[in-house]
């Protein structure tokens, strides 16, 4: 199932200028998903990172992967309306190629394991089917 931005906003609390996923395909709820993002020239961070050579900051790439995982898990748990997905850790992050203004990228996340309400995922970022970054990260699901 492919989700639009509006459907994504029903699953995670992120909003502009900090929503870094345009669409998300749920391949297996809670386990596997792919998202896309077009980083337009107008993104706020390009003004300072870096004015003469703009590239998407690594922390934004990691955040987009984490948001994708949050969508995949939240889609599976969507019957629980009062929940939060809280980023906990990042490991094994690698950045291979820069992402520049007006480039479209895709993020793929896969579930590794969970212990109680802590979920661990691996994520990969691709630009035209070329791996540009990767990381492992975890997040906690809290219920109100």
N, C-alpha and C positions, 0 to 999 in steps of 0.2 A: 504494500500500500504506500503510495507517495503522498506526503503531507505538504500542504501549502504553508506559507508564512503564518497565515491566520490560524490554521490548525495547530501549528507548532506553538503559538502563543497561548493556546489552551492547555498545553502540557508543561511548559517551563516558564518561569517568571521574567526572563530576559526580554528587554525592549531596546529600541534604538536609543543611544548609539552603541549598545553593548550586545546586540543580538547578531551573531556571526554565522547564522545558518539561514539560507533562503528557502530551501526545500529539503525534505528528508524522506528517504524511502526506508520503510520498516521491512526488512527482509525476514527477520524472525523476532517477534516482540520480546524484549528483555535480553536479547542475545546478539543481534547482528543488524547493522543498519548503515546506510550511506547517505551523506548529505552533500549539498552543493552551496557554494558561495561565490558571487562575483564581487571582488574587491574593487569598487569603483574609485575613480580618481578623487572623488569628494570625501573619502573616508577621513575622519578627523585626525587620525594618527599620522597620515602622510605628511602633514605640515611640519612635524618635528622629527620624523623617522624615515628618511632623512631628507631635508629640503632639496638637496641637489641630486639625490639618488634614492628616491622613495622605495621602501620595501615594507612588507607586512611584518610587524614585530613577531618574534617567536612566541611570546606569551599569548598573542592573539590566536596564533595557529593552534596552540595547545588548548586554549579556551574553546575554540570552535570544535575541536575533537571532543572535549568534555561535554559541550552542549549537545552534540550529536548523541553521545552515550546517554545523557540525561533524557533526551527525547525518546530513545529506544526503550529505556527502563520505564519512563513515565507512561509511555503508551501501553505497556503491559500492565501497569498498576493504575490505569486511568479511572478505575472505579473508586479509588481513594482520592477524594477531591482535596483534602487538606494535607498535603505533603510537600516536603522540600528536598531538593537534591543538593547536597553541600560538598563541594570539591575538597578533597583531603590531601592527596599527594600526587606527585608526578615523578616518574623514573624513566631512565633509559631514553631521554629525549635526544633526538638527532635532527639537525637541520642541514639538508643537502644542497638545496637550490633556493634562491630567493623567489618570493612572490611579489610581483610589481603591480602598480595600478592598472585597472581594467583587465585583470587576469581572472579567469574562472578556475576554481579548484574544487576537488571533491575530497570528502573525508569519509573514511571507512572505519568503523569501530566493531570490535568483536569482544564478547564477554570472555573473561578468563576464569573468574571464580567469584564467590561471595562468601562472606562469613557474617552471619546475622544480617544486619542492614547495610553492610559495607560491600560495595560492588567494585570489582577490578576489571578494567578493560585495556585492550591494546588498540591504538589508533594509528592510522596512516593517512597522510595527505598526499594527493596526487594532482599534478598539473599536466593535462593532456596525457594521461596514463603513465607519467613518469613520477616515481616516488620522490617527493621533495622533503618530507619530514615524517617522523614517527615518534611514538612515546607510549609508555604504559602509565595509567593513572587510576586513581580510585576516588570514590565518592560515597557518602553516607546518605541514606534515605531516612528522613525524619517525618513522623506523623504527628499532627496536632490533635 
